[in-house]
Amino acid sequence: MSQTNAEVRTQSGLDNVIAAETVLSHVDGAAGRLIVRGFDLEEVAGYSVEAMLALLWDGFVDHACTEQDIRVALGKARVEAFATLGKIQPVAALSEVEELRLLLSRLPDASPTPHHLLAVAATAVFTAAIVRRRRGETPIAPDAKLGHAEDFLRMIRGTSVSKAHARALEAYLVTVADHGLNASTFTARVIASTRAGLLSAVVGALCALKGPLHGGAPGPVLDMLDAIGSEANIRPWLDDALADGERLMGFGHRVYRVRDPRADVLKRVASDLREGGRIRFAEKVEAVALEALAVHKANRKLETNVEFYTALVLEALGLPRTTFTNVFAVGRVAGWTAHILEQEQSGRMIRPQSRYVGPSPKQPLAA
Ligand code: ACO
């Protein structure tokens, strides 16, 4: 029996395929809930990065896995990652995420530092160094005594960081730490399943994250707000964009059919951080965009996703939009490493099949 277009589309995106069993996180798309190791997102959003890592790595690593142990080990790993930067010269032709990809791929498989710690540490250290070098500034060495989120922001800014800013960034990093079998995490698990090693799996995951349909969306969310410019222009701008077949960045999700719960957490973080004008404008754009999507995409329920308010949080922290995807990676590398460790511990090689629809050979195929 021939398949309908809708069936082919669903199949090509593996929409309802269970490709792994995991104890790490569950996305309930109908209820709009994210569960991380038995806790609702709302319960863990106040965790430190180290506490989130302890939660995710528990049972998968052979070192002590309390928040404090990880704080010490991660601080040391940041210092080690910084030493690998050495005299590597930035490559002007690369975007920031391409440069992060390059730097991470230089980490040797032979490194004696446990690779899950090195990957988390290096993603933050390299992201900070890339931002500074783009501004013509020298990278700043990590301070192993600080928490990961605070040190990351300090390495970017070169000055001490207020508690409010450190906490806001931490809330963002923890909120995006893990999210079921999203495209980058799936990529990491496929690579890990071949036993290629954790560092290779993280580099592959970053490559998947980089796409505008996944982790590349928050920068363009700000571009959209800027292009709209005024309240009067919201609806005409959105109508034109949708009529031209464009996708509105920060809206839609493969799994959520209701509002992404991460959007609510980050909306609160953004509102705590910044003056009301920008937030009020963004809220207006959000509300009108949902109305416009309901008209232009009536066959599909499209809601706000995590990237919309991510953009406002990261902007309020003074981070350049060119680095947003890398900052996403600084958070999501927690989930990638946990999934890689889980895959290495229990998973078989992932090797699905394709359905051949090419020309028939002279000798017909068996039915
Ligand atoms: N704006 C306009 N139309 C959209 C949007 C959007 N943001 N999202 C989906 N659609 C439309 C598509 O054009 C398509 O319409 P059609 O049936 O008329 O062709 C229909 O909805 C289904 O599109 P798919 O790509 O099959 O839907 P999918 O579930 O795979 O989409 C995705 C998920 C890729 C996130 C999509 O909603 C999108 O492109 N959003 C914008 C980019 C974005 O915000 N990405 C961040 C996602 S969150 C994250 O990854 C961390």
Boltz pocket constraint, residues with backbone or C-beta under 6 A from the ligand:
constraints:
  - pocket:
      binder: B
      contacts: [[A, 13], [A, 212], [A, 213], [A, 214], [A, 215], [A, 217], [A, 245], [A, 246], [A, 247], [A, 248], [A, 249], [A, 250], [A, 251], [A, 252], [A, 253], [A, 254], [A, 255], [A, 297], [A, 300], [A, 302], [A, 305], [A, 306], [A, 307]]
      max_distance: 6.0
